[in-house]
Amino acid sequence: MSSLGQNALYLASLHRHIVAAAAGALDRTLSVTEAARVLTAIGHELRLSYEQPFLLFVGIASETDEFPLGEVRDRWNPAKLVELDAERSVYENRVRPRVVAACEELLRKYAATV
């Protein structure tokens, strides 16, 4: 396959991940923090991290980098996790309206490309 074909496949894969993360944030199968981390990485890969709506997720990922997610949580003190999860919940509820709008924008832009 030509590099142009490989690039098109890779770009389509990134678009699918954008759609999945945005949809996950909207239906709450992904937390705001989880979606922000995924979308930030993709935004960097696409060189779009300084453009909205990716810039919003870069900010959220930065503001939530202290919150452990995934397997790393297994190595944390359970009492500290309860405290951090409560803080994360407050933060995520505060930014959720902007996240919903940004995710809807991403779906409008990228859902048709997958």
Summary of the structure (lengths in Angstrom):
residues: 114
radius of gyration: 15.4
end to end distance: 19.8
largest distance: 52.9
contacts: 314
relative contact order: 0.16
helix: 80%
strand: 0%
